[in-house]
Amino acid sequence: MARTTRRTKTLAALAALTATGIALSGCTAGSADEGGDGDTLKLWHYEGADSAMGKAWAEAIAIFEEETGATVEFEEKSFEQIQKTASQVLDTDAAPDLMEFNKGNATAGFLASTGLITDISDAVEEYGWDEKLAPSLQTTAKYSEDGVMGGDTWFGVPNYGEFVGVYYNQDAFAAAGLEIPTTYEEFVDVLDAFVAQGVTPLAEAGAEYPLGQLWYQLALLEGDRGFVDSYQLYDGEVDWQGPEVTAASETLKDYVDKGYIASDVSSVKAEDAGVSFINGTSPIFVSGSWWFGRFVSEATGFDWTMTAFPGADLSLGSSGNLWVVPENAANKELAYEFIDITMRPEIQAIIGNNGGLPVAADTADITDEKSAALIETFNGVLDADGLSFYPDWPAPGFYDVIVQELQGLITGTQDAETTNTNLGEQYDEGTSEFR
């Protein structure tokens, strides 16, 4: 994959395919490849200090320094700064020893294909990280020589996860005389019941995510692992007029026409959708586990819960971002030691008790009731091998394509067949190098 056309396209798309507005912090200095007093681990990660991962990794740093005698130092950077200079910085002695980097073909896969990050397969086997990670979590950590996820070579290790489910305002359900649905048929009945009572049930956003996530989830209701592998891993052809995509587009349009989603959704942003759930305006919100911690802090005026999408065997989601070791890292063994600490039960418990989704926690260590319920739901998705990634992942810039085409669909300027044709043409163009 290390062709000039792919490199240029991927770097241009890198910012668009990562979470917006994330801060990056990195460390400076470096030393020998053996641990001990006087050595320094150069560590970059972009989690906020108050986030689940930020808290967990701060404790991991303290344990690492105590056990190894080495020092961890940080230098604050923005994600935008590092993504613009990643290929240059990582190819020099200024490269860190370890950094968090976004998973996916256009990000970690690109670094892997250009030789900028290390094949860590031997370390994975030595430390047994593969035994701690479910198969669908491993997919985003392993890449082919062309940088396509799901390959045979380990280039990263995640220590947290994420998935898309459904948040429900339990007080609103009780007031409406409704039960939390457990099947898709019950979910639709609930939507109809709220509309009959004059309530627009679904908090949604069509100017950006999560409308595309709902669209993909509706496709997953009709799909199987073969569909996911074709769509995400290029292991087969995607039929853009087939039952999965057709059902997704037609059903999404029905949702708007039936009043399940507000008619002005095409101009609504994700923040506004989330706030409409927080303030109790919308009783249902289909989106990711990354909202969970915020809802714990801000959605305090009512009881709420989160479940996997009712009736679905497959759910949007993946590992979290990856620990990757630059090829030019001076202290690779120290990097592996630090990764291993973040996989320990006590560090995983910090992630889990602060609204994150640990990948190797002892469930007995999760003492927060809401967090325990979230983790149980996530583990159920993992046990069913249900993680199915995100709709924009296969091609650089496909996120913007999905937003634009779904806006055309829900505003009625184009029908489902045209929407699917347009999506397919852009998908095929963006993935042509991998097929």
C-alpha positions as CSV (number, residue, x, y, z in Angstrom):
1,M,0.0,0.0,0.0
2,A,3.0,2.3,0.3
3,R,2.3,4.0,-2.9
4,T,2.4,7.8,-3.3
5,T,-1.3,8.0,-4.2
6,R,-2.3,6.1,-1.1
7,R,0.0,8.1,1.1
8,T,-1.3,11.4,-0.2
9,K,-5.0,10.4,0.1
10,T,-4.6,8.9,3.5
11,L,-2.8,11.8,5.1
12,A,-5.4,14.2,3.7
13,A,-8.2,12.1,5.3
14,L,-6.5,11.3,8.6
15,A,-8.1,14.2,10.5
16,A,-11.5,13.4,9.2
17,L,-11.3,9.8,10.3
18,T,-10.4,10.5,13.9
19,A,-12.4,11.9,16.7
20,T,-12.7,15.6,16.4
21,G,-11.1,18.0,19.0
22,I,-9.1,15.4,20.8
23,A,-6.0,16.7,22.6
24,L,-2.7,14.9,22.2
25,S,0.0,14.9,24.8
26,G,3.4,13.4,24.2
27,C,6.6,13.1,26.2
28,T,10.2,14.0,25.5
29,A,13.6,12.5,26.0
30,G,14.8,8.9,25.5
31,S,17.5,6.5,26.6
32,A,18.6,2.9,26.2
33,D,16.4,-0.1,25.4
34,E,16.8,-1.7,28.8
35,G,14.8,-0.4,31.8
36,G,16.4,1.0,34.9
37,D,17.3,4.1,36.8
38,G,18.0,7.1,34.5
39,D,16.0,5.8,31.5
40,T,13.1,7.7,30.1
41,L,10.0,6.4,28.3
42,K,8.7,8.9,25.7
43,L,4.9,8.4,25.8
44,W,2.2,10.2,23.8
45,H,-1.5,9.8,24.4
46,Y,-4.5,12.0,23.8
47,E,-6.8,11.3,26.6
48,G,-8.0,14.0,29.0
49,A,-6.8,13.8,32.6
50,D,-10.4,13.3,33.9
51,S,-11.3,10.6,31.4
52,A,-11.5,7.0,32.3
53,M,-8.3,6.2,30.3
54,G,-6.6,9.3,31.5
55,K,-7.1,8.3,35.1
56,A,-6.1,4.7,34.5
57,W,-3.0,5.6,32.5
58,A,-1.9,8.1,35.2
59,E,-1.9,5.2,37.7
60,A,-0.1,3.0,35.2
61,I,2.6,5.7,34.9
62,A,3.1,5.7,38.7
63,I,3.3,1.9,38.8
64,F,5.7,1.8,35.8
65,E,8.1,4.4,37.3
66,E,8.1,2.6,40.7
67,E,8.7,-0.9,39.2
68,T,11.2,0.0,36.5
69,G,13.0,3.0,37.9
70,A,12.5,4.7,34.6
71,T,10.8,8.1,34.1
72,V,7.8,9.0,31.9
73,E,7.8,12.6,30.5
74,F,5.1,14.4,28.5
75,E,4.9,17.2,26.0
76,E,1.5,18.6,25.2
77,K,0.5,18.6,21.6
78,S,-2.8,18.7,19.7
79,F,-3.9,15.8,17.6
80,E,-4.0,18.1,14.6
81,Q,-0.3,18.9,15.1
82,I,0.8,15.3,15.3
83,Q,-1.4,14.0,12.4
84,K,0.1,16.6,10.1
85,T,3.7,15.6,11.0
86,A,3.3,12.0,11.9
87,S,5.1,10.5,8.9
88,Q,8.0,13.0,9.4
89,V,8.3,12.9,13.2
90,L,8.1,9.1,13.4
91,D,10.8,8.7,10.9
92,T,13.3,10.6,13.1
93,D,15.0,10.2,16.5
94,A,12.3,12.5,17.9
95,A,9.8,9.6,17.7
96,P,8.3,8.6,21.0
97,D,8.7,5.1,22.4
98,L,5.0,4.5,22.7
99,M,1.9,6.4,21.6
100,E,-1.8,6.1,21.4
101,F,-3.0,6.2,17.8
102,N,-6.3,5.9,16.1
103,K,-7.3,2.4,14.8
104,G,-8.3,1.8,11.3
105,N,-6.9,1.5,7.8
106,A,-6.3,5.1,7.1
107,T,-4.6,5.8,10.5
108,A,-2.7,2.9,12.2
109,G,-2.9,0.9,9.0
110,F,-1.2,3.6,7.1
111,L,1.6,3.8,9.6
112,A,2.0,0.1,9.5
113,S,2.1,-0.1,5.7
114,T,4.8,2.6,5.5
115,G,7.0,1.0,8.1
116,L,6.6,3.8,10.7
117,I,5.4,1.5,13.5
118,T,6.8,-1.8,14.8
119,D,5.5,-5.3,14.2
120,I,4.9,-6.2,17.9
121,S,3.8,-9.8,17.3
122,D,6.6,-11.3,19.4
123,A,5.7,-9.0,22.3
124,V,2.0,-9.9,22.0
125,E,2.9,-13.6,22.3
126,E,5.4,-13.0,25.1
127,Y,3.0,-11.1,27.3
128,G,-0.1,-13.0,26.3
129,W,-2.1,-10.0,25.2
130,D,-3.8,-12.0,22.5
131,E,-5.3,-14.2,25.1
132,K,-6.9,-11.2,26.7
133,L,-8.5,-9.7,23.6
134,A,-11.7,-10.9,21.9
135,P,-11.4,-11.7,18.2
136,S,-13.3,-8.6,17.1
137,L,-11.0,-6.5,19.2
138,Q,-7.9,-8.0,17.6
139,T,-9.1,-7.1,14.1
140,T,-8.3,-3.4,14.6
141,A,-4.9,-4.2,16.1
142,K,-3.6,-6.5,13.2
143,Y,-2.9,-5.3,9.7
144,S,-1.8,-6.7,6.3
145,E,1.2,-5.4,4.5
146,D,-1.1,-3.0,2.7
147,G,-2.4,-1.6,6.0
148,V,-5.8,-3.3,5.9
149,M,-7.1,-4.2,9.3
150,G,-7.8,-7.9,10.0
151,G,-4.4,-8.9,8.8
152,D,-1.9,-11.3,10.3
153,T,0.6,-8.9,11.9
154,W,0.1,-7.2,15.3
155,F,0.9,-3.5,15.1
156,G,-1.0,-2.3,18.1
157,V,-2.7,-3.3,21.3
158,P,-6.0,-1.8,22.6
159,N,-6.8,-1.8,26.3
160,Y,-10.3,-0.4,26.1
161,G,-13.3,-0.7,23.8
162,E,-16.4,1.1,22.5
163,F,-19.8,0.2,21.0
164,V,-23.0,1.8,19.8
165,G,-26.2,1.0,21.7
166,V,-29.4,2.6,22.7
167,Y,-29.9,5.0,25.7
168,Y,-33.3,5.0,27.2
169,N,-34.9,7.6,29.5
170,Q,-36.6,5.2,32.0
171,D,-38.7,7.9,33.6
172,A,-40.1,8.9,30.3
173,F,-40.9,5.3,29.5
174,A,-42.7,4.9,32.9
175,A,-44.7,8.1,32.4
176,A,-45.8,6.8,28.9
177,G,-46.6,3.4,30.3
178,L,-44.0,1.7,28.2
179,E,-41.3,-1.0,28.8
180,I,-37.7,-1.0,27.6
181,P,-37.8,-3.0,24.3
182,T,-35.9,-6.3,24.0
183,T,-36.8,-7.0,20.4
184,Y,-36.7,-4.9,17.2
185,E,-40.5,-5.3,16.9
186,E,-41.0,-4.0,20.4
187,F,-38.6,-1.1,19.6
188,V,-40.8,0.0,16.7
189,D,-43.9,-0.4,18.8
190,V,-42.3,2.0,21.4
191,L,-41.5,4.5,18.7
192,D,-45.1,4.4,17.5
193,A,-46.4,4.8,21.0
194,F,-44.3,7.9,21.7
195,V,-45.4,9.5,18.4
196,A,-49.0,8.8,19.2
197,Q,-48.5,10.8,22.5
198,G,-47.0,13.7,20.6
199,V,-43.3,12.9,21.4
200,T,-40.5,12.7,18.8
201,P,-38.7,9.7,20.3
202,L,-35.3,9.6,18.7
203,A,-32.6,12.1,19.4
204,E,-30.7,12.3,16.1
205,A,-28.3,14.4,14.1
206,G,-28.0,14.5,10.3
207,A,-25.4,17.2,9.9
208,E,-22.9,14.7,11.3
209,Y,-23.0,11.5,13.2
210,P,-24.9,9.6,14.6
211,L,-27.5,9.3,11.8
212,G,-25.0,7.3,9.8
213,Q,-24.5,5.0,12.7
214,L,-28.2,4.3,12.9
215,W,-28.3,3.7,9.1
216,Y,-25.5,1.1,9.4
217,Q,-27.2,-0.5,12.5
218,L,-30.3,-1.0,10.4
219,A,-28.2,-2.6,7.7
220,L,-26.6,-4.9,10.4
221,L,-30.1,-6.1,11.4
222,E,-30.4,-7.7,7.9
223,G,-26.7,-8.6,7.6
224,D,-24.3,-11.2,9.0
225,R,-20.5,-11.5,9.5
226,G,-20.1,-12.1,5.8
227,F,-21.7,-8.7,5.0
228,V,-19.4,-7.0,7.6
229,D,-16.3,-8.7,6.2
230,S,-17.2,-7.6,2.7
231,Y,-18.0,-4.1,3.7
232,Q,-15.1,-3.5,6.2
233,L,-12.3,-5.9,5.1
234,Y,-12.9,-6.0,1.4
235,D,-13.5,-9.8,1.7
236,G,-16.1,-9.9,-1.1
237,E,-18.3,-7.5,-2.9
238,V,-20.9,-5.2,-1.3
239,D,-24.3,-5.2,-3.0
240,W,-25.4,-1.6,-2.7
241,Q,-28.9,-2.6,-3.9
242,G,-29.0,-5.7,-1.8
243,P,-31.2,-6.5,1.2
244,E,-28.9,-5.0,3.9
245,V,-28.3,-1.5,2.4
246,T,-31.8,-1.3,0.9
247,A,-33.4,-2.0,4.2
248,A,-31.2,0.5,6.0
249,S,-32.0,3.4,3.6
250,E,-35.7,2.7,3.2
251,T,-36.2,2.2,6.9
252,L,-34.3,5.4,7.8
253,K,-36.5,7.4,5.5
254,D,-39.6,5.7,7.1
255,Y,-38.3,6.8,10.5
256,V,-38.4,10.4,9.4
257,D,-41.7,10.1,7.5
258,K,-43.4,8.5,10.6
259,G,-42.1,11.1,13.0
260,Y,-39.7,8.9,14.9
261,I,-37.0,11.4,14.0
262,A,-37.5,15.2,13.7
263,S,-38.1,16.5,10.2
264,D,-35.3,19.1,10.6
265,V,-32.7,16.4,11.5
266,S,-30.5,17.2,8.5
267,S,-29.3,20.4,10.2
268,V,-28.8,19.0,13.7
269,K,-25.4,18.2,15.1
270,A,-24.3,15.4,17.4
271,E,-23.9,17.7,20.4
272,D,-27.5,18.9,20.0
273,A,-28.8,15.4,19.8
274,G,-26.9,14.4,22.9
275,V,-28.2,17.4,24.8
276,S,-31.8,16.7,23.8
277,F,-31.4,13.4,25.6
278,I,-29.7,15.0,28.6
279,N,-32.4,17.6,29.0
280,G,-35.2,15.0,28.7
281,T,-36.6,16.2,25.4
282,S,-35.9,13.0,23.5
283,P,-36.4,9.7,25.4
284,I,-34.2,7.5,23.1
285,F,-30.7,8.1,21.8
286,V,-28.8,5.6,19.5
287,S,-25.1,6.3,19.9
288,G,-21.9,5.3,21.4
289,S,-20.6,4.3,24.8
290,W,-18.4,7.4,24.7
291,W,-21.4,9.4,25.8
292,F,-21.8,7.2,28.9
293,G,-19.5,9.2,31.3
294,R,-21.1,12.5,30.3
295,F,-24.6,11.2,30.8
296,V,-23.6,10.0,34.3
297,S,-22.5,13.5,35.1
298,E,-25.2,15.5,33.3
299,A,-28.3,13.4,32.7
300,T,-29.1,13.5,36.4
301,G,-32.8,14.6,36.2
302,F,-34.1,11.1,35.4
303,D,-33.1,7.4,35.5
304,W,-31.6,6.1,32.3
305,T,-30.1,2.9,31.0
306,M,-28.2,1.7,27.9
307,T,-28.6,-1.6,26.1
308,A,-27.4,-3.1,22.8
309,F,-29.6,-2.4,19.9
310,P,-32.7,-4.6,20.4
311,G,-32.9,-7.6,18.2
312,A,-29.4,-7.1,16.7
313,D,-26.7,-9.8,16.6
314,L,-24.2,-7.3,15.3
315,S,-23.4,-3.9,16.8
316,L,-21.3,-0.9,15.7
317,G,-18.1,-0.8,17.7
318,S,-14.5,-1.7,17.9
319,S,-11.5,-1.7,20.2
320,G,-10.5,1.7,21.4
321,N,-7.4,3.4,20.0
322,L,-4.2,1.5,20.0
323,W,-0.9,1.5,21.8
324,V,1.6,1.5,18.9
325,V,5.4,1.5,19.1
326,P,7.2,3.6,16.5
327,E,9.9,1.8,14.5
328,N,12.4,4.4,15.6
329,A,11.6,4.1,19.3
330,A,14.7,4.0,21.5
331,N,13.1,2.1,24.3
332,K,10.8,-0.6,22.8
333,E,11.2,-3.0,25.8
334,L,10.1,-0.2,28.2
335,A,7.1,0.4,25.9
336,Y,6.1,-3.2,26.1
337,E,6.4,-3.1,29.9
338,F,4.1,-0.1,30.0
339,I,1.5,-1.7,27.7
340,D,1.5,-4.7,29.9
341,I,0.8,-2.6,33.0
342,T,-2.2,-1.0,31.3
343,M,-3.6,-4.5,30.8
344,R,-3.5,-5.4,34.5
345,P,-6.7,-5.9,36.4
346,E,-6.2,-2.9,38.7
347,I,-5.7,-0.6,35.8
348,Q,-8.5,-2.1,33.8
349,A,-10.7,-1.6,36.9
350,I,-10.0,2.1,36.9
351,I,-11.2,2.3,33.3
352,G,-14.3,0.4,34.1
353,N,-15.3,2.3,37.3
354,N,-15.0,5.6,35.5
355,G,-17.3,5.0,32.5
356,G,-14.9,3.3,30.2
357,L,-15.0,-0.2,28.7
358,P,-12.0,-2.3,29.8
359,V,-11.0,-5.2,27.6
360,A,-9.4,-7.4,30.3
361,A,-11.0,-6.4,33.6
362,D,-12.1,-8.7,36.5
363,T,-15.8,-8.0,36.7
364,A,-15.6,-8.4,40.5
365,D,-13.4,-5.2,40.5
366,I,-16.2,-3.1,38.9
367,T,-17.9,-1.6,41.9
368,D,-20.0,1.2,40.1
369,E,-23.4,-0.2,39.4
370,K,-24.0,1.7,36.1
371,S,-20.5,0.9,34.9
372,A,-21.0,-2.7,35.7
373,A,-24.2,-2.9,33.6
374,L,-22.5,-1.1,30.7
375,I,-19.5,-3.6,30.8
376,E,-21.9,-6.5,31.0
377,T,-23.7,-5.3,27.9
378,F,-20.3,-4.8,26.1
379,N,-19.1,-8.2,27.1
380,G,-22.3,-9.7,25.7
381,V,-21.5,-8.1,22.3
382,L,-18.0,-9.4,22.5
383,D,-19.1,-12.9,23.4
384,A,-21.3,-13.0,20.4
385,D,-18.5,-11.7,18.2
386,G,-20.8,-8.8,17.4
387,L,-18.5,-5.8,17.0
388,S,-18.9,-4.6,13.4
389,F,-16.9,-1.4,13.3
390,Y,-18.2,1.9,11.7
391,P,-19.8,2.7,8.4
392,D,-17.2,5.3,7.3
393,W,-14.1,3.2,8.0
394,P,-13.6,1.5,4.6
395,A,-12.6,4.5,2.6
396,P,-10.9,7.8,3.2
397,G,-13.4,10.6,3.3
398,F,-16.4,8.2,3.4
399,Y,-17.8,9.8,6.5
400,D,-18.6,13.0,4.6
401,V,-20.1,11.0,1.8
402,I,-22.4,9.2,4.2
403,V,-23.5,12.5,5.8
404,Q,-24.2,14.1,2.5
405,E,-26.1,11.2,0.9
406,L,-28.2,10.5,4.0
407,Q,-29.1,14.2,4.1
408,G,-30.4,13.9,0.5
409,L,-32.4,10.8,1.5
410,I,-34.1,12.2,4.6
411,T,-34.9,15.6,3.0
412,G,-36.6,13.8,0.1
413,T,-34.3,15.2,-2.6
414,Q,-33.4,11.6,-3.6
415,D,-34.8,8.2,-3.0
416,A,-33.3,5.1,-1.4
417,E,-32.1,3.6,-4.6
418,T,-30.3,6.7,-5.7
419,T,-28.8,7.2,-2.3
420,N,-27.5,3.6,-2.3
421,T,-26.1,4.0,-5.9
422,N,-24.2,7.2,-4.9
423,L,-22.9,5.6,-1.7
424,G,-21.7,2.5,-3.7
425,E,-19.9,4.6,-6.3
426,Q,-18.0,6.6,-3.7
427,Y,-17.2,3.4,-1.7
428,D,-15.9,1.6,-4.8
429,E,-13.7,4.5,-5.7
430,G,-12.3,4.9,-2.2
431,T,-11.6,1.2,-1.8
432,S,-10.4,0.3,-5.3
433,E,-6.7,0.1,-4.2
434,F,-7.5,-2.6,-1.7
435,R,-9.5,-5.0,-3.9
